[in-house]
Amino acid sequence: MANVNIRIDETLKQKAESIFSELGLSMTTATTAFYKQVVRVGGIPFELKLDPFYSEVNQKFVQDSIAQLERGEGKTFDDVNQVLAERP
């Protein structure tokens, strides 16, 4: 058996341990399950991606839209779907 030592935010650790406890798992069992899934799928066993709202393209779109509105040149929309259709 091997030991794994990690540093993690205390609040995050407590919240995770609480959930593991409700599931009847120890931190060790949960960590072992995660490692087994990593090996089984050959990578992280869940999708890792950026929130598209915070992408560089969307942030530029928002900044440009605000600048247009401040100059009195911005468009108005009736619903969010129209906004999304304008987005790059």
Secondary structure, 3 states (H helix, E strand, C coil): CCCCCCCCCHHHHHHHHHHHHHCCCCHHHHHHHHHHHHHHHCCCCCCCCCCHHHCHHHHHHHHHHHHHHHCCCCCCCCCHHHHHHHCC
